[in-house]
Amino acid sequence: MKVFLIMIVCLQDPFLELGKSCITVPMKEEFQSVPECMYFVEGFKQRNYNPEIFMTGFCTSKQSI
């Protein structure tokens, strides 16, 4: 089973249109488990801390057929 990560990044700017304040970014990394993926998300958020930017991640698994 492969686990994939989609990062969600939002810029907290009162002058930016709501529809343009967040983006989703599919990451190229593949993980072996959801906990491994979530650990990566937490480390990524801590390394890239900026109070003007909100980041979170969505980990999803796909089975190979």
PyMOL Python script that loads the backbone (N, CA, C, O; Angstrom):
from pymol import cmd

cmd.read_pdbstr("""\
ATOM      1  N   MET A   1       0.846  -1.174   0.000  1.00  0.00           N
ATOM      2  CA  MET A   1       0.000   0.000   0.000  1.00  0.00           C
ATOM      3  C   MET A   1       0.893   1.239   0.000  1.00  0.00           C
ATOM      4  O   MET A   1       1.832   1.331   0.791  1.00  0.00           O
ATOM      5  N   LYS A   2       0.609   2.161  -0.859  1.00  0.00           N
ATOM      6  CA  LYS A   2       1.346   3.418  -0.924  1.00  0.00           C
ATOM      7  C   LYS A   2       0.492   4.519  -0.300  1.00  0.00           C
ATOM      8  O   LYS A   2      -0.731   4.531  -0.439  1.00  0.00           O
ATOM      9  N   VAL A   3       1.151   5.427   0.380  1.00  0.00           N
ATOM     10  CA  VAL A   3       0.468   6.566   1.002  1.00  0.00           C
ATOM     11  C   VAL A   3       0.997   7.825   0.344  1.00  0.00           C
ATOM     12  O   VAL A   3       2.207   8.001   0.196  1.00  0.00           O
ATOM     13  N   PHE A   4       0.098   8.685  -0.044  1.00  0.00           N
ATOM     14  CA  PHE A   4       0.437   9.938  -0.721  1.00  0.00           C
ATOM     15  C   PHE A   4       0.021  11.119   0.147  1.00  0.00           C
ATOM     16  O   PHE A   4      -0.901  11.020   0.958  1.00  0.00           O
ATOM     17  N   LEU A   5       0.710  12.228  -0.036  1.00  0.00           N
ATOM     18  CA  LEU A   5       0.473  13.429   0.759  1.00  0.00           C
ATOM     19  C   LEU A   5       0.030  14.584  -0.131  1.00  0.00           C
ATOM     20  O   LEU A   5       0.609  14.838  -1.188  1.00  0.00           O
ATOM     21  N   ILE A   6      -1.002  15.268   0.320  1.00  0.00           N
ATOM     22  CA  ILE A   6      -1.443  16.510  -0.319  1.00  0.00           C
ATOM     23  C   ILE A   6      -1.339  17.596   0.749  1.00  0.00           C
ATOM     24  O   ILE A   6      -2.011  17.530   1.778  1.00  0.00           O
ATOM     25  N   MET A   7      -0.504  18.582   0.501  1.00  0.00           N
ATOM     26  CA  MET A   7      -0.354  19.703   1.430  1.00  0.00           C
ATOM     27  C   MET A   7      -1.372  20.780   1.076  1.00  0.00           C
ATOM     28  O   MET A   7      -1.645  21.043  -0.095  1.00  0.00           O
ATOM     29  N   ILE A   8      -1.919  21.390   2.107  1.00  0.00           N
ATOM     30  CA  ILE A   8      -2.850  22.511   1.952  1.00  0.00           C
ATOM     31  C   ILE A   8      -2.191  23.710   2.621  1.00  0.00           C
ATOM     32  O   ILE A   8      -1.870  23.680   3.809  1.00  0.00           O
ATOM     33  N   VAL A   9      -1.997  24.759   1.841  1.00  0.00           N
ATOM     34  CA  VAL A   9      -1.288  25.945   2.322  1.00  0.00           C
ATOM     35  C   VAL A   9      -2.182  27.159   2.126  1.00  0.00           C
ATOM     36  O   VAL A   9      -2.674  27.416   1.026  1.00  0.00           O
ATOM     37  N   CYS A  10      -2.387  27.910   3.218  1.00  0.00           N
ATOM     38  CA  CYS A  10      -3.231  29.106   3.164  1.00  0.00           C
ATOM     39  C   CYS A  10      -2.435  30.309   3.657  1.00  0.00           C
ATOM     40  O   CYS A  10      -1.729  30.229   4.661  1.00  0.00           O
ATOM     41  N   LEU A  11      -2.556  31.405   2.952  1.00  0.00           N
ATOM     42  CA  LEU A  11      -1.915  32.657   3.319  1.00  0.00           C
ATOM     43  C   LEU A  11      -2.932  33.525   4.047  1.00  0.00           C
ATOM     44  O   LEU A  11      -4.013  33.794   3.524  1.00  0.00           O
ATOM     45  N   GLN A  12      -2.586  33.962   5.252  1.00  0.00           N
ATOM     46  CA  GLN A  12      -3.493  34.789   6.039  1.00  0.00           C
ATOM     47  C   GLN A  12      -3.240  36.258   5.693  1.00  0.00           C
ATOM     48  O   GLN A  12      -2.390  36.920   6.288  1.00  0.00           O
ATOM     49  N   ASP A  13      -3.997  36.739   4.720  1.00  0.00           N
ATOM     50  CA  ASP A  13      -3.862  38.108   4.235  1.00  0.00           C
ATOM     51  C   ASP A  13      -5.261  38.682   4.044  1.00  0.00           C
ATOM     52  O   ASP A  13      -6.004  38.193   3.193  1.00  0.00           O
ATOM     53  N   PRO A  14      -5.647  39.712   4.814  1.00  0.00           N
ATOM     54  CA  PRO A  14      -7.010  40.244   4.708  1.00  0.00           C
ATOM     55  C   PRO A  14      -7.309  40.920   3.370  1.00  0.00           C
ATOM     56  O   PRO A  14      -8.472  41.182   3.061  1.00  0.00           O
ATOM     57  N   PHE A  15      -6.288  41.202   2.580  1.00  0.00           N
ATOM     58  CA  PHE A  15      -6.499  41.878   1.304  1.00  0.00           C
ATOM     59  C   PHE A  15      -6.544  40.916   0.121  1.00  0.00           C
ATOM     60  O   PHE A  15      -6.794  41.336  -1.008  1.00  0.00           O
ATOM     61  N   LEU A  16      -6.307  39.645   0.367  1.00  0.00           N
ATOM     62  CA  LEU A  16      -6.323  38.631  -0.679  1.00  0.00           C
ATOM     63  C   LEU A  16      -7.711  38.011  -0.768  1.00  0.00           C
ATOM     64  O   LEU A  16      -8.325  37.711   0.256  1.00  0.00           O
ATOM     65  N   GLU A  17      -8.210  37.816  -1.988  1.00  0.00           N
ATOM     66  CA  GLU A  17      -9.520  37.192  -2.171  1.00  0.00           C
ATOM     67  C   GLU A  17      -9.527  35.805  -1.535  1.00  0.00           C
ATOM     68  O   GLU A  17      -8.520  35.098  -1.569  1.00  0.00           O
ATOM     69  N   LEU A  18     -10.660  35.418  -0.957  1.00  0.00           N
ATOM     70  CA  LEU A  18     -10.758  34.141  -0.269  1.00  0.00           C
ATOM     71  C   LEU A  18     -10.414  32.977  -1.191  1.00  0.00           C
ATOM     72  O   LEU A  18      -9.722  32.050  -0.771  1.00  0.00           O
ATOM     73  N   GLY A  19     -10.877  33.003  -2.426  1.00  0.00           N
ATOM     74  CA  GLY A  19     -10.611  31.930  -3.372  1.00  0.00           C
ATOM     75  C   GLY A  19      -9.163  31.811  -3.787  1.00  0.00           C
ATOM     76  O   GLY A  19      -8.767  30.802  -4.370  1.00  0.00           O
ATOM     77  N   LYS A  20      -8.362  32.829  -3.496  1.00  0.00           N
ATOM     78  CA  LYS A  20      -6.947  32.815  -3.868  1.00  0.00           C
ATOM     79  C   LYS A  20      -6.025  32.685  -2.656  1.00  0.00           C
ATOM     80  O   LYS A  20      -4.805  32.771  -2.793  1.00  0.00           O
ATOM     81  N   SER A  21      -6.601  32.480  -1.482  1.00  0.00           N
ATOM     82  CA  SER A  21      -5.777  32.460  -0.280  1.00  0.00           C
ATOM     83  C   SER A  21      -5.210  31.082   0.048  1.00  0.00           C
ATOM     84  O   SER A  21      -4.265  30.988   0.832  1.00  0.00           O
ATOM     85  N   CYS A  22      -5.763  29.999  -0.532  1.00  0.00           N
ATOM     86  CA  CYS A  22      -5.282  28.648  -0.242  1.00  0.00           C
ATOM     87  C   CYS A  22      -4.978  27.894  -1.532  1.00  0.00           C
ATOM     88  O   CYS A  22      -5.629  28.088  -2.559  1.00  0.00           O
ATOM     89  N   ILE A  23      -3.981  27.036  -1.450  1.00  0.00           N
ATOM     90  CA  ILE A  23      -3.662  26.151  -2.579  1.00  0.00           C
ATOM     91  C   ILE A  23      -3.474  24.734  -2.041  1.00  0.00           C
ATOM     92  O   ILE A  23      -3.143  24.546  -0.870  1.00  0.00           O
ATOM     93  N   THR A  24      -3.683  23.752  -2.892  1.00  0.00           N
ATOM     94  CA  THR A  24      -3.366  22.369  -2.557  1.00  0.00           C
ATOM     95  C   THR A  24      -2.190  21.947  -3.425  1.00  0.00           C
ATOM     96  O   THR A  24      -2.133  22.244  -4.618  1.00  0.00           O
ATOM     97  N   VAL A  25      -1.256  21.250  -2.796  1.00  0.00           N
ATOM     98  CA  VAL A  25      -0.035  20.854  -3.488  1.00  0.00           C
ATOM     99  C   VAL A  25       0.168  19.351  -3.298  1.00  0.00           C
ATOM    100  O   VAL A  25       0.496  18.911  -2.196  1.00  0.00           O
ATOM    101  N   PRO A  26      -0.024  18.550  -4.365  1.00  0.00           N
ATOM    102  CA  PRO A  26       0.297  17.123  -4.253  1.00  0.00           C
ATOM    103  C   PRO A  26       1.816  16.959  -4.180  1.00  0.00           C
ATOM    104  O   PRO A  26       2.540  17.444  -5.049  1.00  0.00           O
ATOM    105  N   MET A  27       2.285  16.285  -3.155  1.00  0.00           N
ATOM    106  CA  MET A  27       3.721  16.087  -2.974  1.00  0.00           C
ATOM    107  C   MET A  27       4.162  14.839  -3.734  1.00  0.00           C
ATOM    108  O   MET A  27       3.358  13.937  -3.970  1.00  0.00           O
ATOM    109  N   LYS A  28       5.427  14.787  -4.113  1.00  0.00           N
ATOM    110  CA  LYS A  28       5.947  13.655  -4.885  1.00  0.00           C
ATOM    111  C   LYS A  28       6.401  12.497  -3.997  1.00  0.00           C
ATOM    112  O   LYS A  28       6.582  11.379  -4.478  1.00  0.00           O
ATOM    113  N   GLU A  29       6.587  12.764  -2.692  1.00  0.00           N
ATOM    114  CA  GLU A  29       7.026  11.718  -1.780  1.00  0.00           C
ATOM    115  C   GLU A  29       5.958  10.642  -1.644  1.00  0.00           C
ATOM    116  O   GLU A  29       4.764  10.942  -1.663  1.00  0.00           O
ATOM    117  N   GLU A  30       6.381   9.398  -1.509  1.00  0.00           N
ATOM    118  CA  GLU A  30       5.485   8.293  -1.207  1.00  0.00           C
ATOM    119  C   GLU A  30       5.898   7.734   0.144  1.00  0.00           C
ATOM    120  O   GLU A  30       7.086   7.687   0.465  1.00  0.00           O
ATOM    121  N   PHE A  31       4.930   7.313   0.930  1.00  0.00           N
ATOM    122  CA  PHE A  31       5.186   6.802   2.266  1.00  0.00           C
ATOM    123  C   PHE A  31       4.653   5.386   2.382  1.00  0.00           C
ATOM    124  O   PHE A  31       3.804   4.963   1.597  1.00  0.00           O
ATOM    125  N   GLN A  32       5.160   4.656   3.372  1.00  0.00           N
ATOM    126  CA  GLN A  32       4.740   3.272   3.573  1.00  0.00           C
ATOM    127  C   GLN A  32       3.531   3.161   4.498  1.00  0.00           C
ATOM    128  O   GLN A  32       2.860   2.129   4.515  1.00  0.00           O
ATOM    129  N   SER A  33       3.244   4.220   5.275  1.00  0.00           N
ATOM    130  CA  SER A  33       2.115   4.185   6.204  1.00  0.00           C
ATOM    131  C   SER A  33       1.585   5.593   6.431  1.00  0.00           C
ATOM    132  O   SER A  33       2.280   6.579   6.187  1.00  0.00           O
ATOM    133  N   VAL A  34       0.347   5.673   6.901  1.00  0.00           N
ATOM    134  CA  VAL A  34      -0.249   6.982   7.212  1.00  0.00           C
ATOM    135  C   VAL A  34       0.491   7.650   8.373  1.00  0.00           C
ATOM    136  O   VAL A  34       0.754   8.850   8.292  1.00  0.00           O
ATOM    137  N   PRO A  35       0.843   6.930   9.458  1.00  0.00           N
ATOM    138  CA  PRO A  35       1.611   7.596  10.522  1.00  0.00           C
ATOM    139  C   PRO A  35       2.938   8.180  10.041  1.00  0.00           C
ATOM    140  O   PRO A  35       3.335   9.257  10.485  1.00  0.00           O
ATOM    141  N   GLU A  36       3.629   7.479   9.137  1.00  0.00           N
ATOM    142  CA  GLU A  36       4.877   8.002   8.577  1.00  0.00           C
ATOM    143  C   GLU A  36       4.601   9.297   7.810  1.00  0.00           C
ATOM    144  O   GLU A  36       5.368  10.254   7.913  1.00  0.00           O
ATOM    145  N   CYS A  37       3.531   9.328   7.056  1.00  0.00           N
ATOM    146  CA  CYS A  37       3.145  10.516   6.300  1.00  0.00           C
ATOM    147  C   CYS A  37       2.828  11.693   7.236  1.00  0.00           C
ATOM    148  O   CYS A  37       3.280  12.815   7.006  1.00  0.00           O
ATOM    149  N   MET A  38       2.048  11.426   8.289  1.00  0.00           N
ATOM    150  CA  MET A  38       1.684  12.488   9.226  1.00  0.00           C
ATOM    151  C   MET A  38       2.903  13.018   9.983  1.00  0.00           C
ATOM    152  O   MET A  38       2.980  14.209  10.286  1.00  0.00           O
ATOM    153  N   TYR A  39       3.852  12.137  10.286  1.00  0.00           N
ATOM    154  CA  TYR A  39       5.099  12.558  10.919  1.00  0.00           C
ATOM    155  C   TYR A  39       5.846  13.528  10.009  1.00  0.00           C
ATOM    156  O   TYR A  39       6.388  14.529  10.477  1.00  0.00           O
ATOM    157  N   PHE A  40       5.874  13.234   8.718  1.00  0.00           N
ATOM    158  CA  PHE A  40       6.507  14.119   7.738  1.00  0.00           C
ATOM    159  C   PHE A  40       5.796  15.479   7.716  1.00  0.00           C
ATOM    160  O   PHE A  40       6.451  16.521   7.677  1.00  0.00           O
ATOM    161  N   VAL A  41       4.455  15.470   7.741  1.00  0.00           N
ATOM    162  CA  VAL A  41       3.677  16.718   7.727  1.00  0.00           C
ATOM    163  C   VAL A  41       4.051  17.589   8.923  1.00  0.00           C
ATOM    164  O   VAL A  41       4.293  18.786   8.768  1.00  0.00           O
ATOM    165  N   GLU A  42       4.099  16.997  10.114  1.00  0.00           N
ATOM    166  CA  GLU A  42       4.422  17.770  11.317  1.00  0.00           C
ATOM    167  C   GLU A  42       5.832  18.347  11.237  1.00  0.00           C
ATOM    168  O   GLU A  42       6.047  19.502  11.605  1.00  0.00           O
ATOM    169  N   GLY A  43       6.781  17.568  10.769  1.00  0.00           N
ATOM    170  CA  GLY A  43       8.153  18.065  10.614  1.00  0.00           C
ATOM    171  C   GLY A  43       8.242  19.174   9.585  1.00  0.00           C
ATOM    172  O   GLY A  43       8.962  20.153   9.778  1.00  0.00           O
ATOM    173  N   PHE A  44       7.510  19.021   8.490  1.00  0.00           N
ATOM    174  CA  PHE A  44       7.493  20.043   7.432  1.00  0.00           C
ATOM    175  C   PHE A  44       6.929  21.351   7.971  1.00  0.00           C
ATOM    176  O   PHE A  44       7.467  22.421   7.686  1.00  0.00           O
ATOM    177  N   LYS A  45       5.848  21.275   8.749  1.00  0.00           N
ATOM    178  CA  LYS A  45       5.232  22.479   9.320  1.00  0.00           C
ATOM    179  C   LYS A  45       6.178  23.176  10.281  1.00  0.00           C
ATOM    180  O   LYS A  45       6.248  24.405  10.294  1.00  0.00           O
ATOM    181  N   GLN A  46       6.907  22.412  11.086  1.00  0.00           N
ATOM    182  CA  GLN A  46       7.824  23.011  12.054  1.00  0.00           C
ATOM    183  C   GLN A  46       9.024  23.655  11.376  1.00  0.00           C
ATOM    184  O   GLN A  46       9.484  24.712  11.809  1.00  0.00           O
ATOM    185  N   ARG A  47       9.541  23.028  10.314  1.00  0.00           N
ATOM    186  CA  ARG A  47      10.696  23.595   9.605  1.00  0.00           C
ATOM    187  C   ARG A  47      10.340  24.858   8.836  1.00  0.00           C
ATOM    188  O   ARG A  47      11.196  25.718   8.630  1.00  0.00           O
ATOM    189  N   ASN A  48       9.099  24.979   8.412  1.00  0.00           N
ATOM    190  CA  ASN A  48       8.681  26.096   7.568  1.00  0.00           C
ATOM    191  C   ASN A  48       7.721  27.025   8.296  1.00  0.00           C
ATOM    192  O   ASN A  48       6.809  27.572   7.676  1.00  0.00           O
ATOM    193  N   TYR A  49       7.906  27.212   9.590  1.00  0.00           N
ATOM    194  CA  TYR A  49       6.975  28.019  10.378  1.00  0.00           C
ATOM    195  C   TYR A  49       7.000  29.481   9.959  1.00  0.00           C
ATOM    196  O   TYR A  49       8.060  30.099   9.860  1.00  0.00           O
ATOM    197  N   ASN A  50       5.827  30.014   9.721  1.00  0.00           N
ATOM    198  CA  ASN A  50       5.624  31.426   9.420  1.00  0.00           C
ATOM    199  C   ASN A  50       4.222  31.754   9.919  1.00  0.00           C
ATOM    200  O   ASN A  50       3.265  31.109   9.491  1.00  0.00           O
ATOM    201  N   PRO A  51       4.064  32.744  10.817  1.00  0.00           N
ATOM    202  CA  PRO A  51       2.729  33.038  11.368  1.00  0.00           C
ATOM    203  C   PRO A  51       1.714  33.515  10.327  1.00  0.00           C
ATOM    204  O   PRO A  51       0.513  33.521  10.601  1.00  0.00           O
ATOM    205  N   GLU A  52       2.168  33.907   9.159  1.00  0.00           N
ATOM    206  CA  GLU A  52       1.262  34.371   8.108  1.00  0.00           C
ATOM    207  C   GLU A  52       0.755  33.224   7.224  1.00  0.00           C
ATOM    208  O   GLU A  52      -0.129  33.418   6.389  1.00  0.00           O
ATOM    209  N   ILE A  53       1.320  32.040   7.416  1.00  0.00           N
ATOM    210  CA  ILE A  53       0.973  30.898   6.566  1.00  0.00           C
ATOM    211  C   ILE A  53       0.454  29.755   7.427  1.00  0.00           C
ATOM    212  O   ILE A  53       1.076  29.384   8.423  1.00  0.00           O
ATOM    213  N   PHE A  54      -0.686  29.202   7.039  1.00  0.00           N
ATOM    214  CA  PHE A  54      -1.239  28.027   7.699  1.00  0.00           C
ATOM    215  C   PHE A  54      -1.035  26.839   6.779  1.00  0.00           C
ATOM    216  O   PHE A  54      -1.400  26.883   5.604  1.00  0.00           O
ATOM    217  N   MET A  55      -0.442  25.763   7.321  1.00  0.00           N
ATOM    218  CA  MET A  55      -0.205  24.558   6.528  1.00  0.00           C
ATOM    219  C   MET A  55      -0.778  23.353   7.251  1.00  0.00           C
ATOM    220  O   MET A  55      -0.717  23.255   8.477  1.00  0.00           O
ATOM    221  N   THR A  56      -1.326  22.454   6.482  1.00  0.00           N
ATOM    222  CA  THR A  56      -1.719  21.153   6.994  1.00  0.00           C
ATOM    223  C   THR A  56      -1.560  20.145   5.866  1.00  0.00           C
ATOM    224  O   THR A  56      -1.325  20.524   4.719  1.00  0.00           O
ATOM    225  N   GLY A  57      -1.682  18.905   6.180  1.00  0.00           N
ATOM    226  CA  GLY A  57      -1.523  17.876   5.173  1.00  0.00           C
ATOM    227  C   GLY A  57      -2.633  16.859   5.233  1.00  0.00           C
ATOM    228  O   GLY A  57      -3.233  16.633   6.284  1.00  0.00           O
ATOM    229  N   PHE A  58      -2.897  16.256   4.114  1.00  0.00           N
ATOM    230  CA  PHE A  58      -3.900  15.203   3.982  1.00  0.00           C
ATOM    231  C   PHE A  58      -3.187  13.972   3.437  1.00  0.00           C
ATOM    232  O   PHE A  58      -2.656  13.998   2.326  1.00  0.00           O
ATOM    233  N   CYS A  59      -3.175  12.897   4.215  1.00  0.00           N
ATOM    234  CA  CYS A  59      -2.515  11.662   3.801  1.00  0.00           C
ATOM    235  C   CYS A  59      -3.595  10.671   3.343  1.00  0.00           C
ATOM    236  O   CYS A  59      -4.594  10.462   4.031  1.00  0.00           O
ATOM    237  N   THR A  60      -3.380  10.080   2.193  1.00  0.00           N
ATOM    238  CA  THR A  60      -4.350   9.127   1.661  1.00  0.00           C
ATOM    239  C   THR A  60      -3.611   7.896   1.141  1.00  0.00           C
ATOM    240  O   THR A  60      -2.489   7.995   0.644  1.00  0.00           O
ATOM    241  N   SER A  61      -4.243   6.761   1.259  1.00  0.00           N
ATOM    242  CA  SER A  61      -3.592   5.530   0.800  1.00  0.00           C
ATOM    243  C   SER A  61      -4.319   4.988  -0.420  1.00  0.00           C
ATOM    244  O   SER A  61      -5.535   5.120  -0.563  1.00  0.00           O
ATOM    245  N   LYS A  62      -3.535   4.378  -1.289  1.00  0.00           N
ATOM    246  CA  LYS A  62      -4.063   3.769  -2.510  1.00  0.00           C
ATOM    247  C   LYS A  62      -3.450   2.380  -2.607  1.00  0.00           C
ATOM    248  O   LYS A  62      -2.254   2.208  -2.375  1.00  0.00           O
ATOM    249  N   GLN A  63      -4.251   1.410  -2.940  1.00  0.00           N
ATOM    250  CA  GLN A  63      -3.744   0.062  -3.127  1.00  0.00           C
ATOM    251  C   GLN A  63      -3.467  -0.181  -4.586  1.00  0.00           C
ATOM    252  O   GLN A  63      -4.242   0.229  -5.450  1.00  0.00           O
ATOM    253  N   SER A  64      -2.363  -0.846  -4.864  1.00  0.00           N
ATOM    254  CA  SER A  64      -2.020  -1.193  -6.239  1.00  0.00           C
ATOM    255  C   SER A  64      -2.866  -2.384  -6.667  1.00  0.00           C
ATOM    256  O   SER A  64      -3.091  -3.311  -5.889  1.00  0.00           O
ATOM    257  N   ILE A  65      -3.331  -2.350  -7.906  1.00  0.00           N
ATOM    258  CA  ILE A  65      -4.142  -3.458  -8.413  1.00  0.00           C
ATOM    259  C   ILE A  65      -3.305  -4.291  -9.364  1.00  0.00           C
ATOM    260  O   ILE A  65      -3.792  -5.281  -9.910  1.00  0.00           O
TER     261      ILE A  65
END
""", "prot")
cmd.dss("prot")
cmd.show_as("cartoon", "prot")
cmd.util.cbc("prot")
cmd.orient("prot")
